[in-house]
């Protein structure tokens, strides 16, 4: 039993006081007249004894007081030294640390805490959060302090602090500190900076979003197979992600391009990047896509990082241009390019029909070859082209090399920005000279399967039989109808816009609108049209595309539905962060995602064994007891059992690496409700377990340093 200094002193004084009272009582007996004188000797001895006892007691009390005071001074000095030692230790830690009273006043802080809030020790000690922090922040901190006092246990929270280099995120751990009476007398706290981890997570998420949302094809692959593809690959090629990952990428390559692709892969194996390599891929619908690749190899890992763009449209344009140039050269019609009234380019047909050589035409003024009587027609037509960007049609007589003339009918258009005129001419000499030719022309007008119309001032003035057959109107019906009366109300604005293009001198081709039939129904018609602005006359060729429009609409609807379904699947797959393995009933791996390959340390899915014991030593979470492979989720899933989050420790002898994972398994059944395959998910929790252990160890360390007590367990310094 420990007796305090105060109790010892009080007890000494009480005993001494009793002794003094006894001496006084003896003195009183001596002065009494009725005393027994025979007792005087005894009283003298008692009195002397009591005096000696009093002196001894006083001496003892003095010695006790002096000893206790000396011990107290030593204890205080030791306490001061321990406090200085503790201050020195926590000042050399990387985490901000503090101790505050229950009322919120700071008792102790380290250098990191001072640096965090840009305040000195003197500016913080004895102060509360409200003295140097914004009110809202201070209220939050104070509420968490109160929560620690109420619940008498540690609390963790995520807090943000504005620092010179930006906003930092901390994991704050607050815990109660007890006195010798096991009463809470202070609150301790440790801040752990997780800003870098947060930024890394955000950066990783941004990269994943960029990868997912990119319109270009973004691919990670080995030298033979795709490892990871973004949704654009599936959208452009039409295959599912599973289909793309399950085959050698050469299987998607157009056969004629396989050899050049192999040569490009050989370059990549040597570490040479591939820039703007082109080849063709076979889409799921058997169509071909031209792709241009930029590929960057990682020689150490054998991984390729590739970006590809669909250049099919560009290639088609180039092809069309090639075809156009081919037709330019082989056409029976005469094609010419004119600038500043000079021939820039003419096709062979022009030379052949008029008899000139190429050098006799190029850079010569076109008026030189026109009959003098017709030169004004050419000049006026070219003025129209330059004034309103219209299409002009005219007939003139062109001089041949032999001096004779031919009637040529010209159609010309102009690029206003460059001033270049593209014109086509045909020999109409016979048509003009022979009326039969006109009859033939009229015959073709009437016999054509396509609709031919001539309209002036908003009324049809001529229609061919195909118009009547398609819409039901006769030529007589047309006299009383306006053009706009036959156009569907929803298409009238488009018709007005097109009319505006006509008045600007522009030709309009391949536009569609709905026309009212005589029976009240509507049909979709596709038109090529031109206008003689001077005469306000429209010349149009049309065809019935009602069935085509309906088919396109149905196809678009189907494509939209398919795309929506693919998007839903894509979003699900893209948000799976666990390792995924699919095995058939023969335990053959038919698919594994990137995370699974990473866990196994294998690039190719088919190298993964369904039996984990072929890759790892298996243990229960205690890391000592061997986990039986027959109890793994894959085995149980193939037997039709669903398993959830079984924790297993995987030890890789090859990599000398340990992983803690949660493994789940589910069977996949066919239409006959028989197990056809099994899906196994593997979630790597090693990092979280390690961080949890490190945090616990760190907290235990600091709690020991500052005398932290938790529950009934006391950690003494």
MARLUM-295095 format. One record per residue (C-alpha): x negated, y negated, z. Coordinates in steps of 0.25 Angstrom, whole numbers, plus 2048, in hexadecimal, padded with zeros to 3 digits. Layout:
N
{u=X	v=Y	w=Z} .
...
***
This chain:
717
{u=800	v=800	w=800} .
{u=7FA	v=7F3	w=7FC} .
{u=7FC	v=7E7	w=806} .
{u=7FB	v=7D9	w=800} .
{u=7F1	v=7CF	w=805} .
{u=7FC	v=7C6	w=80A} .
{u=802	v=7D2	w=812} .
{u=7F5	v=7D5	w=818} .
{u=7F2	v=7C7	w=81D} .
{u=800	v=7C6	w=823} .
{u=7FF	v=7D3	w=82A} .
{u=7F2	v=7CE	w=830} .
{u=7F7	v=7C1	w=835} .
{u=804	v=7C8	w=83B} .
{u=7FB	v=7D2	w=843} .
{u=7F2	v=7C6	w=848} .
{u=7FE	v=7BE	w=84C} .
{u=802	v=7CA	w=855} .
{u=7F5	v=7CA	w=85B} .
{u=7F5	v=7BC	w=85E} .
{u=803	v=7BD	w=864} .
{u=7FD	v=7C9	w=86D} .
{u=7F2	v=7C0	w=872} .
{u=7FC	v=7B5	w=875} .
{u=805	v=7BF	w=87D} .
{u=7F9	v=7C3	w=885} .
{u=7F5	v=7B4	w=888} .
{u=803	v=7B2	w=88D} .
{u=802	v=7BE	w=896} .
{u=7F6	v=7B9	w=89C} .
{u=7FC	v=7AB	w=89F} .
{u=808	v=7B2	w=8A6} .
{u=808	v=7B1	w=8B5} .
{u=80F	v=7BF	w=8B6} .
{u=804	v=7C6	w=8AE} .
{u=7FD	v=7D2	w=8B4} .
{u=7EF	v=7CD	w=8B6} .
{u=7EA	v=7DC	w=8B5} .
{u=7ED	v=7DB	w=8A6} .
{u=7E4	v=7CF	w=8A3} .
{u=7D9	v=7D8	w=89F} .
{u=7E1	v=7E0	w=896} .
{u=7E7	v=7D4	w=890} .
{u=7D9	v=7CE	w=88E} .
{u=7D5	v=7DA	w=886} .
{u=7E2	v=7DA	w=87E} .
{u=7E0	v=7CB	w=87B} .
{u=7D2	v=7CD	w=876} .
{u=7D6	v=7D9	w=86E} .
{u=7E1	v=7D1	w=867} .
{u=7D8	v=7C6	w=865} .
{u=7CE	v=7CF	w=85E} .
{u=7D9	v=7D6	w=856} .
{u=7DE	v=7C8	w=851} .
{u=7D0	v=7C4	w=84D} .
{u=7CE	v=7D2	w=846} .
{u=7DC	v=7D0	w=83F} .
{u=7D8	v=7C2	w=83A} .
{u=7CB	v=7C7	w=835} .
{u=7D2	v=7D2	w=82E} .
{u=7DC	v=7C9	w=828} .
{u=7D1	v=7C0	w=823} .
{u=7C9	v=7CB	w=81D} .
{u=7D6	v=7D0	w=816} .
{u=7D9	v=7C2	w=811} .
{u=7CB	v=7C0	w=80C} .
{u=7CA	v=7CE	w=805} .
{u=7D8	v=7CC	w=7FE} .
{u=7D4	v=7BF	w=7F9} .
{u=7C7	v=7C4	w=7F4} .
{u=7CE	v=7D0	w=7ED} .
{u=7D9	v=7C6	w=7E7} .
{u=7CE	v=7BD	w=7E1} .
{u=7C7	v=7C9	w=7DB} .
{u=7D4	v=7CE	w=7D6} .
{u=7D7	v=7C1	w=7D0} .
{u=7CA	v=7C0	w=7CA} .
{u=7CB	v=7CE	w=7C4} .
{u=7D9	v=7CA	w=7BF} .
{u=7D4	v=7BE	w=7B8} .
{u=7C8	v=7C6	w=7B2} .
{u=7D3	v=7D0	w=7AD} .
{u=7DB	v=7C5	w=7A7} .
{u=7CF	v=7C0	w=7A0} .
{u=7CC	v=7CD	w=79B} .
{u=7DA	v=7D0	w=797} .
{u=7DA	v=7C2	w=790} .
{u=7CD	v=7C5	w=789} .
{u=7D3	v=7D3	w=784} .
{u=7E0	v=7CE	w=77F} .
{u=7D9	v=7C2	w=778} .
{u=7D1	v=7CB	w=770} .
{u=7DD	v=7D3	w=76B} .
{u=7E3	v=7D0	w=75D} .
{u=7F1	v=7CF	w=762} .
{u=7F7	v=7C3	w=769} .
{u=7FB	v=7C7	w=778} .
{u=802	v=7BF	w=783} .
{u=807	v=7C1	w=791} .
{u=812	v=7B8	w=796} .
{u=81A	v=7B6	w=7A3} .
{u=829	v=7BB	w=7A3} .
{u=82D	v=7AC	w=7A2} .
{u=825	v=7AB	w=795} .
{u=819	v=7A4	w=79A} .
{u=80C	v=7A9	w=793} .
{u=802	v=7AF	w=79D} .
{u=7F7	v=7B5	w=793} .
{u=7F5	v=7B4	w=784} .
{u=7E9	v=7B8	w=77B} .
{u=7E1	v=7B1	w=771} .
{u=7EA	v=7B7	w=766} .
{u=7F6	v=7B2	w=76C} .
{u=7F0	v=7A4	w=76D} .
{u=7EC	v=7A5	w=75E} .
{u=7FA	v=7AA	w=75A} .
{u=801	v=79E	w=760} .
{u=7F6	v=794	w=75E} .
{u=7F6	v=790	w=76D} .
{u=7EB	v=791	w=777} .
{u=7EC	v=799	w=784} .
{u=7EF	v=78D	w=78C} .
{u=7FA	v=789	w=783} .
{u=801	v=796	w=785} .
{u=7FE	v=79B	w=793} .
{u=809	v=797	w=79D} .
{u=812	v=793	w=791} .
{u=81E	v=79A	w=78B} .
{u=822	v=79D	w=77C} .
{u=82B	v=790	w=77C} .
{u=81F	v=787	w=77F} .
{u=818	v=78A	w=772} .
{u=821	v=792	w=768} .
{u=82E	v=78D	w=761} .
{u=83A	v=78F	w=769} .
{u=840	v=79A	w=760} .
{u=833	v=7A2	w=761} .
{u=831	v=7A0	w=76F} .
{u=840	v=7A4	w=772} .
{u=83D	v=7B1	w=76B} .
{u=830	v=7B4	w=772} .
{u=837	v=7B1	w=780} .
{u=843	v=7BA	w=77D} .
{u=839	v=7C6	w=77A} .
{u=832	v=7C3	w=787} .
{u=83F	v=7C4	w=78E} .
{u=843	v=7D1	w=787} .
{u=836	v=7D7	w=78C} .
{u=839	v=7D3	w=79A} .
{u=847	v=7D8	w=79A} .
{u=844	v=7E5	w=793} .
{u=836	v=7E7	w=79A} .
{u=830	v=7ED	w=78E} .
{u=828	v=7E9	w=782} .
{u=82E	v=7E3	w=776} .
{u=829	v=7E2	w=768} .
{u=82D	v=7D7	w=75E} .
{u=829	v=7D1	w=751} .
{u=826	v=7C2	w=751} .
{u=820	v=7B8	w=748} .
{u=817	v=7AD	w=74A} .
{u=813	v=7A2	w=741} .
{u=804	v=7A1	w=740} .
{u=7FA	v=799	w=738} .
{u=7F9	v=7A3	w=72D} .
{u=808	v=7A5	w=72C} .
{u=813	v=7AD	w=734} .
{u=80E	v=7B9	w=73C} .
{u=816	v=7C5	w=740} .
{u=813	v=7CB	w=74E} .
{u=818	v=7D8	w=755} .
{u=81A	v=7D2	w=764} .
{u=81A	v=7DC	w=76F} .
{u=81E	v=7D7	w=77D} .
{u=81E	v=7DF	w=789} .
{u=820	v=7DD	w=799} .
{u=814	v=7DC	w=7A3} .
{u=817	v=7E1	w=7B1} .
{u=810	v=7DD	w=7BE} .
{u=80C	v=7E7	w=7C9} .
{u=81B	v=7E7	w=7CE} .
{u=81F	v=7EC	w=7C0} .
{u=826	v=7DF	w=7BE} .
{u=825	v=7D8	w=7B1} .
{u=81D	v=7CC	w=7B2} .
{u=818	v=7C9	w=7A4} .
{u=81A	v=7CB	w=795} .
{u=80F	v=7D0	w=78C} .
{u=80F	v=7CF	w=77D} .
{u=807	v=7D3	w=771} .
{u=808	v=7CE	w=763} .
{u=804	v=7D6	w=757} .
{u=802	v=7CF	w=749} .
{u=809	v=7D7	w=73E} .
{u=809	v=7CC	w=734} .
{u=800	v=7D3	w=72A} .
{u=808	v=7E0	w=72B} .
{u=814	v=7D8	w=728} .
{u=80E	v=7D1	w=71D} .
{u=809	v=7DE	w=717} .
{u=817	v=7E4	w=718} .
{u=81D	v=7D8	w=711} .
{u=812	v=7D8	w=707} .
{u=815	v=7E7	w=704} .
{u=824	v=7E5	w=704} .
{u=822	v=7D9	w=6FA} .
{u=819	v=7E2	w=6F1} .
{u=824	v=7ED	w=6F2} .
{u=82E	v=7E3	w=6ED} .
{u=826	v=7DE	w=6E2} .
{u=823	v=7EC	w=6DE} .
{u=832	v=7F0	w=6DE} .
{u=838	v=7E3	w=6D8} .
{u=82D	v=7E2	w=6CD} .
{u=834	v=7E2	w=6BF} .
{u=827	v=7E8	w=6B9} .
{u=823	v=7F7	w=6BB} .
{u=81A	v=7F8	w=6C7} .
{u=814	v=806	w=6C9} .
{u=80A	v=80D	w=6D3} .
{u=805	v=81A	w=6CD} .
{u=7FA	v=824	w=6CD} .
{u=7F2	v=827	w=6C0} .
{u=7FE	v=831	w=6BC} .
{u=80B	v=82D	w=6C4} .
{u=813	v=822	w=6C9} .
{u=811	v=820	w=6D8} .
{u=81B	v=814	w=6DA} .
{u=823	v=80C	w=6D0} .
{u=82C	v=800	w=6D2} .
{u=83B	v=800	w=6CE} .
{u=837	v=7F8	w=6C1} .
{u=831	v=805	w=6BC} .
{u=83E	v=80D	w=6BD} .
{u=846	v=801	w=6B7} .
{u=83D	v=800	w=6AB} .
{u=83B	v=80F	w=6A8} .
{u=848	v=815	w=6AE} .
{u=842	v=81F	w=6B7} .
{u=844	v=821	w=6C6} .
{u=838	v=81F	w=6CF} .
{u=838	v=82E	w=6D2} .
{u=837	v=831	w=6C3} .
{u=82C	v=827	w=6C1} .
{u=824	v=82D	w=6CD} .
{u=826	v=83B	w=6CA} .
{u=81F	v=83C	w=6BC} .
{u=811	v=838	w=6B6} .
{u=813	v=82A	w=6B0} .
{u=80E	v=830	w=6A2} .
{u=81B	v=837	w=6A2} .
{u=822	v=829	w=6A0} .
{u=818	v=825	w=696} .
{u=81C	v=825	w=687} .
{u=815	v=830	w=681} .
{u=80E	v=828	w=676} .
{u=808	v=81F	w=682} .
{u=803	v=82A	w=68B} .
{u=7F5	v=82B	w=686} .
{u=7F3	v=81C	w=687} .
{u=7F9	v=81C	w=695} .
{u=7EF	v=827	w=699} .
{u=7E3	v=81F	w=694} .
{u=7E8	v=813	w=69C} .
{u=7E9	v=81C	w=6A9} .
{u=7DB	v=821	w=6A6} .
{u=7D7	v=812	w=6A7} .
{u=7DE	v=810	w=6B3} .
{u=7D7	v=81C	w=6BA} .
{u=7CA	v=815	w=6B7} .
{u=7CF	v=809	w=6BF} .
{u=7D2	v=800	w=6B2} .
{u=7DF	v=7F9	w=6B3} .
{u=7E9	v=7F9	w=6A8} .
{u=7EE	v=7EC	w=6A3} .
{u=7FA	v=7EB	w=69A} .
{u=7FA	v=7F9	w=695} .
{u=806	v=7FD	w=68D} .
{u=80E	v=80A	w=68C} .
{u=81C	v=80F	w=68A} .
{u=824	v=816	w=695} .
{u=830	v=820	w=693} .
{u=83C	v=81B	w=69A} .
{u=846	v=824	w=6A0} .
{u=850	v=821	w=695} .
{u=845	v=825	w=68B} .
{u=843	v=817	w=687} .
{u=835	v=811	w=686} .
{u=82F	v=806	w=68E} .
{u=822	v=7FE	w=68A} .
{u=81A	v=7FB	w=697} .
{u=80E	v=7F3	w=699} .
{u=806	v=7F7	w=6A5} .
{u=7FC	v=7F0	w=6AF} .
{u=7F5	v=7FB	w=6B7} .
{u=7EB	v=7FA	w=6C2} .
{u=7E4	v=806	w=6C8} .
{u=7DF	v=809	w=6D6} .
{u=7D4	v=812	w=6D3} .
{u=7D2	v=817	w=6E1} .
{u=7E0	v=81C	w=6E3} .
{u=7E3	v=81F	w=6D4} .
{u=7F0	v=816	w=6D6} .
{u=7F5	v=80D	w=6CA} .
{u=7FC	v=800	w=6CC} .
{u=804	v=7FD	w=6C0} .
{u=80E	v=7F2	w=6BB} .
{u=815	v=7F4	w=6AE} .
{u=81F	v=7EB	w=6A6} .
{u=829	v=7EF	w=69C} .
{u=825	v=7E9	w=68F} .
{u=82F	v=7F1	w=686} .
{u=836	v=7E5	w=682} .
{u=829	v=7DE	w=67E} .
{u=825	v=7EA	w=676} .
{u=832	v=7EA	w=66F} .
{u=831	v=7DC	w=66B} .
{u=823	v=7DF	w=666} .
{u=828	v=7EB	w=65E} .
{u=834	v=7E2	w=659} .
{u=82A	v=7D8	w=655} .
{u=822	v=7E3	w=64E} .
{u=82E	v=7E7	w=647} .
{u=832	v=7D9	w=643} .
{u=824	v=7D7	w=63D} .
{u=826	v=7E4	w=636} .
{u=833	v=7E0	w=630} .
{u=82D	v=7D2	w=62D} .
{u=823	v=7D9	w=624} .
{u=82C	v=7E4	w=61E} .
{u=839	v=7DC	w=61D} .
{u=83F	v=7DA	w=60F} .
{u=844	v=7CD	w=614} .
{u=83A	v=7C1	w=615} .
{u=836	v=7BC	w=622} .
{u=82E	v=7B0	w=624} .
{u=828	v=7A7	w=62F} .
{u=828	v=798	w=62D} .
{u=822	v=78C	w=634} .
{u=821	v=77E	w=630} .
{u=828	v=782	w=623} .
{u=81C	v=78B	w=620} .
{u=81C	v=79A	w=61F} .
{u=814	v=7A0	w=62A} .
{u=818	v=7AF	w=628} .
{u=81F	v=7B7	w=61D} .
{u=822	v=7C5	w=61C} .
{u=81F	v=7CE	w=610} .
{u=82D	v=7CE	w=60B} .
{u=82C	v=7BF	w=608} .
{u=81F	v=7C0	w=601} .
{u=825	v=7CC	w=5F9} .
{u=832	v=7C5	w=5F5} .
{u=82C	v=7B8	w=5F1} .
{u=81E	v=7BD	w=5EC} .
{u=815	v=7B5	w=5F4} .
{u=808	v=7BA	w=5FB} .
{u=807	v=7B7	w=60A} .
{u=7FC	v=7AC	w=608} .
{u=806	v=7A5	w=5FE} .
{u=811	v=7A4	w=609} .
{u=80A	v=7A1	w=616} .
{u=809	v=793	w=61B} .
{u=811	v=78E	w=60E} .
{u=81D	v=785	w=60F} .
{u=82A	v=78C	w=60E} .
{u=830	v=781	w=605} .
{u=825	v=784	w=5FA} .
{u=82C	v=791	w=5F7} .
{u=83A	v=78C	w=5F7} .
{u=842	v=787	w=5EB} .
{u=841	v=778	w=5EA} .
{u=850	v=778	w=5EA} .
{u=851	v=780	w=5F7} .
{u=846	v=779	w=5FF} .
{u=850	v=770	w=606} .
{u=858	v=77C	w=60B} .
{u=84B	v=781	w=612} .
{u=848	v=773	w=618} .
{u=856	v=772	w=61D} .
{u=856	v=780	w=623} .
{u=849	v=77E	w=62A} .
{u=84E	v=771	w=630} .
{u=85A	v=778	w=636} .
{u=850	v=782	w=63C} .
{u=848	v=778	w=642} .
{u=854	v=76F	w=647} .
{u=85C	v=77A	w=64E} .
{u=855	v=787	w=64F} .
{u=860	v=78E	w=646} .
{u=85F	v=799	w=63C} .
{u=85F	v=794	w=62E} .
{u=864	v=79C	w=622} .
{u=861	v=796	w=614} .
{u=85F	v=79B	w=605} .
{u=854	v=796	w=5FC} .
{u=84C	v=799	w=5F0} .
{u=83E	v=79E	w=5F3} .
{u=833	v=79D	w=5E8} .
{u=82C	v=7AA	w=5E5} .
{u=81E	v=7AB	w=5E1} .
{u=822	v=7AD	w=5D2} .
{u=829	v=7A0	w=5D2} .
{u=837	v=7A6	w=5D3} .
{u=841	v=7A4	w=5DF} .
{u=849	v=7AD	w=5E8} .
{u=855	v=7A9	w=5F1} .
{u=851	v=7AC	w=5FF} .
{u=85A	v=7AB	w=60B} .
{u=853	v=7A6	w=618} .
{u=857	v=7A7	w=626} .
{u=84E	v=7A0	w=630} .
{u=84C	v=79D	w=63F} .
{u=843	v=794	w=646} .
{u=83B	v=795	w=653} .
{u=83C	v=786	w=657} .
{u=831	v=786	w=661} .
{u=827	v=78B	w=657} .
{u=82E	v=786	w=64A} .
{u=82C	v=794	w=644} .
{u=837	v=799	w=63A} .
{u=83A	v=7A7	w=638} .
{u=841	v=7A9	w=62B} .
{u=846	v=7B5	w=623} .
{u=84A	v=7B5	w=614} .
{u=850	v=7BE	w=60B} .
{u=851	v=7BE	w=5FC} .
{u=860	v=7BA	w=5F8} .
{u=85D	v=7B8	w=5EA} .
{u=866	v=7C3	w=5E5} .
{u=871	v=7C0	w=5EF} .
{u=872	v=7B2	w=5EA} .
{u=871	v=7B6	w=5DC} .
{u=87A	v=7C2	w=5DD} .
{u=888	v=7C0	w=5E2} .
{u=889	v=7CF	w=5E4} .
{u=87F	v=7CD	w=5EF} .
{u=889	v=7C4	w=5F6} .
{u=894	v=7CF	w=5F4} .
{u=88B	v=7D9	w=5FA} .
{u=889	v=7D0	w=606} .
{u=898	v=7CE	w=608} .
{u=899	v=7DD	w=607} .
{u=88F	v=7DF	w=612} .
{u=896	v=7D4	w=61A} .
{u=8A3	v=7DC	w=619} .
{u=89D	v=7EA	w=61B} .
{u=894	v=7E7	w=627} .
{u=896	v=7EF	w=633} .
{u=892	v=7E2	w=63B} .
{u=89B	v=7D6	w=63D} .
{u=898	v=7CB	w=634} .
{u=89E	v=7BD	w=637} .
{u=89E	v=7AF	w=632} .
{u=8A3	v=7A4	w=63B} .
{u=8A5	v=795	w=639} .
{u=8AA	v=78B	w=642} .
{u=8AE	v=795	w=64D} .
{u=8B6	v=79E	w=643} .
{u=8B3	v=7AB	w=63C} .
{u=8B3	v=7A8	w=62D} .
{u=8AE	v=7B6	w=628} .
{u=8AE	v=7C3	w=62F} .
{u=8AA	v=7D1	w=629} .
{u=8B3	v=7DE	w=62A} .
{u=8AA	v=7E3	w=636} .
{u=8AF	v=7D7	w=63E} .
{u=8BD	v=7DB	w=63B} .
{u=8BB	v=7E9	w=63E} .
{u=8B4	v=7E6	w=64B} .
{u=8BD	v=7DB	w=651} .
{u=8CA	v=7DD	w=649} .
{u=8CB	v=7CF	w=643} .
{u=8CD	v=7CC	w=634} .
{u=8C7	v=7C1	w=62C} .
{u=8D5	v=7BA	w=62D} .
{u=8D5	v=7BC	w=63C} .
{u=8C8	v=7B4	w=63D} .
{u=8CE	v=7A8	w=636} .
{u=8D6	v=7A4	w=643} .
{u=8CC	v=7A8	w=64D} .
{u=8C0	v=7A1	w=653} .
{u=8B3	v=7A8	w=656} .
{u=8B4	v=7A4	w=665} .
{u=8C2	v=7AA	w=666} .
{u=8BC	v=7B8	w=664} .
{u=8B1	v=7B7	w=66E} .
{u=8B3	v=7BD	w=67C} .
{u=8B5	v=7B1	w=686} .
{u=8A9	v=7B6	w=68E} .
{u=8A0	v=7B5	w=682} .
{u=8A5	v=7A7	w=67D} .
{u=89A	v=79F	w=684} .
{u=88F	v=7A8	w=67E} .
{u=896	v=7A6	w=670} .
{u=895	v=797	w=673} .
{u=886	v=798	w=677} .
{u=883	v=7A0	w=66A} .
{u=88A	v=795	w=662} .
{u=881	v=78B	w=668} .
{u=875	v=794	w=664} .
{u=87B	v=793	w=655} .
{u=87C	v=784	w=656} .
{u=86D	v=784	w=65A} .
{u=86A	v=78C	w=64D} .
{u=867	v=799	w=655} .
{u=86B	v=7A6	w=64F} .
{u=871	v=7B0	w=659} .
{u=86F	v=7BE	w=659} .
{u=874	v=7CA	w=661} .
{u=87E	v=7C3	w=66A} .
{u=88B	v=7CA	w=66F} .
{u=899	v=7C6	w=672} .
{u=8A7	v=7CC	w=673} .
{u=8B1	v=7C9	w=668} .
{u=8C0	v=7CA	w=669} .
{u=8C6	v=7D5	w=660} .
{u=8D3	v=7D3	w=659} .
{u=8D9	v=7DE	w=662} .
{u=8D5	v=7D6	w=66F} .
{u=8C9	v=7DE	w=673} .
{u=8BB	v=7D9	w=673} .
{u=8AE	v=7DE	w=66C} .
{u=8A0	v=7DB	w=66E} .
{u=899	v=7D6	w=662} .
{u=88A	v=7D4	w=660} .
{u=886	v=7C8	w=656} .
{u=87B	v=7C3	w=64E} .
{u=87F	v=7B5	w=64A} .
{u=87A	v=7A8	w=643} .
{u=880	v=79B	w=63F} .
{u=880	v=791	w=634} .
{u=880	v=785	w=63C} .
{u=882	v=77B	w=631} .
{u=88F	v=783	w=62D} .
{u=892	v=787	w=63B} .
{u=893	v=795	w=636} .
{u=890	v=7A2	w=63E} .
{u=88B	v=7AF	w=637} .
{u=88C	v=7BB	w=641} .
{u=889	v=7CA	w=640} .
{u=88F	v=7D2	w=64B} .
{u=892	v=7E0	w=650} .
{u=89B	v=7E7	w=65A} .
{u=892	v=7EB	w=666} .
{u=89E	v=7ED	w=670} .
{u=89A	v=7FC	w=672} .
{u=88C	v=7F8	w=673} .
{u=88F	v=7EE	w=67E} .
{u=897	v=7F8	w=685} .
{u=88C	v=802	w=685} .
{u=882	v=7F7	w=689} .
{u=88B	v=7F3	w=695} .
{u=88C	v=802	w=699} .
{u=87D	v=804	w=698} .
{u=87A	v=7F8	w=6A0} .
{u=884	v=7FC	w=6AB} .
{u=87D	v=809	w=6AB} .
{u=870	v=803	w=6AC} .
{u=874	v=7F9	w=6B7} .
{u=87A	v=805	w=6BF} .
{u=86D	v=80D	w=6BD} .
{u=864	v=801	w=6C1} .
{u=86C	v=7FF	w=6CD} .
{u=86B	v=80D	w=6D2} .
{u=85C	v=80D	w=6CF} .
{u=85A	v=800	w=6D6} .
{u=861	v=806	w=6E3} .
{u=858	v=812	w=6E2} .
{u=84C	v=80A	w=6E0} .
{u=84F	v=801	w=6EC} .
{u=851	v=80E	w=6F5} .
{u=844	v=814	w=6F0} .
{u=83C	v=807	w=6F1} .
{u=83F	v=806	w=6FF} .
{u=83A	v=813	w=704} .
{u=82D	v=812	w=70B} .
{u=82C	v=820	w=710} .
{u=824	v=82B	w=709} .
{u=82E	v=833	w=700} .
{u=82C	v=842	w=6FC} .
{u=836	v=84A	w=6F3} .
{u=833	v=859	w=6F2} .
{u=83B	v=864	w=6EB} .
{u=83F	v=871	w=6F1} .
{u=832	v=877	w=6ED} .
{u=82B	v=86C	w=6F6} .
{u=825	v=866	w=6E9} .
{u=824	v=857	w=6EB} .
{u=82C	v=850	w=6E0} .
{u=82B	v=842	w=6E4} .
{u=823	v=83A	w=6EE} .
{u=823	v=82B	w=6F0} .
{u=816	v=822	w=6F2} .
{u=818	v=822	w=701} .
{u=818	v=831	w=701} .
{u=80B	v=831	w=6F8} .
{u=805	v=827	w=702} .
{u=808	v=830	w=70E} .
{u=802	v=83C	w=707} .
{u=7F7	v=835	w=701} .
{u=7FA	v=83A	w=6F3} .
{u=7FD	v=833	w=6E6} .
{u=805	v=83E	w=6DF} .
{u=812	v=843	w=6E4} .
{u=810	v=851	w=6DF} .
{u=803	v=852	w=6E8} .
{u=80C	v=851	w=6F5} .
{u=80F	v=85E	w=6FB} .
{u=81D	v=860	w=701} .
{u=816	v=867	w=70D} .
{u=810	v=85B	w=715} .
{u=807	v=865	w=71C} .
{u=7FF	v=866	w=70F} .
{u=7FB	v=858	w=711} .
{u=7FC	v=855	w=720} .
{u=7FA	v=85B	w=72D} .
{u=808	v=85A	w=734} .
{u=80A	v=856	w=742} .
{u=815	v=852	w=74C} .
{u=814	v=843	w=751} .
{u=80B	v=848	w=75C} .
{u=801	v=84A	w=752} .
{u=7FD	v=858	w=758} .
{u=809	v=861	w=755} .
{u=809	v=867	w=747} .
{u=816	v=863	w=73F} .
{u=81B	v=870	w=738} .
{u=81C	v=86D	w=729} .
{u=829	v=876	w=728} .
{u=830	v=86B	w=731} .
{u=82C	v=860	w=727} .
{u=838	v=858	w=721} .
{u=835	v=85D	w=713} .
{u=837	v=86C	w=717} .
{u=843	v=869	w=71F} .
{u=849	v=860	w=713} .
{u=847	v=86B	w=709} .
{u=850	v=874	w=713} .
{u=85B	v=869	w=712} .
{u=857	v=862	w=720} .
{u=857	v=853	w=722} .
{u=84B	v=84E	w=72B} .
{u=849	v=840	w=730} .
{u=83C	v=839	w=734} .
{u=833	v=845	w=739} .
{u=826	v=83F	w=73F} .
{u=81A	v=846	w=73A} .
{u=80B	v=843	w=73B} .
{u=804	v=846	w=72E} .
{u=7F5	v=848	w=72F} .
{u=7EE	v=848	w=721} .
{u=7E1	v=850	w=722} .
{u=7DC	v=84B	w=715} .
{u=7DE	v=83C	w=718} .
{u=7DC	v=83E	w=727} .
{u=7E8	v=835	w=729} .
{u=7F4	v=837	w=732} .
{u=802	v=832	w=72F} .
{u=80F	v=831	w=738} .
{u=81B	v=833	w=72F} .
{u=82A	v=835	w=730} .
{u=82F	v=83F	w=726} .
{u=83D	v=842	w=722} .
{u=843	v=84B	w=718} .
{u=850	v=84D	w=711} .
{u=855	v=858	w=707} .
{u=859	v=854	w=6F9} .
{u=865	v=85D	w=6F4} .
{u=86A	v=860	w=6E6} .
{u=878	v=860	w=6E1} .
{u=87A	v=86E	w=6E7} .
{u=876	v=869	w=6F5} .
{u=869	v=871	w=6F4} .
{u=85B	v=86A	w=6F9} .
{u=854	v=866	w=6EC} .
{u=849	v=85E	w=6F2} .
{u=845	v=857	w=6FF} .
{u=841	v=848	w=702} .
{u=837	v=845	w=70C} .
{u=834	v=837	w=712} .
{u=827	v=834	w=719} .
{u=826	v=827	w=721} .
{u=818	v=824	w=726} .
{u=819	v=81E	w=734} .
{u=80A	v=81F	w=737} .
{u=808	v=810	w=736} .
{u=813	v=80D	w=73F} .
{u=80F	v=818	w=749} .
{u=801	v=812	w=749} .
{u=805	v=804	w=74B} .
{u=80F	v=808	w=756} .
{u=803	v=810	w=75D} .
{u=7FA	v=804	w=75B} .
{u=804	v=7FA	w=761} .
{u=806	v=803	w=76D} .
{u=7F7	v=804	w=770} .
{u=7F6	v=7F5	w=76E} .
{u=801	v=7F2	w=777} .
{u=7FC	v=7FC	w=782} .
{u=7EE	v=7F6	w=781} .
{u=7F4	v=7E8	w=784} .
{u=7FD	v=7EC	w=78E} .
{u=7F2	v=7F3	w=796} .
{u=7EA	v=7E6	w=795} .
{u=7F5	v=7DE	w=79B} .
{u=7FB	v=7E8	w=7A5} .
{u=807	v=7EB	w=79D} .
{u=811	v=7F4	w=7A4} .
{u=81C	v=7FC	w=79D} .
{u=827	v=803	w=7A5} .
{u=821	v=80A	w=7B1} .
{u=813	v=80C	w=7AA} .
{u=809	v=802	w=7AE} .
{u=7FC	v=800	w=7A6} .
{u=7F2	v=7FA	w=7B0} .
{u=7E6	v=7F2	w=7AB} .
***
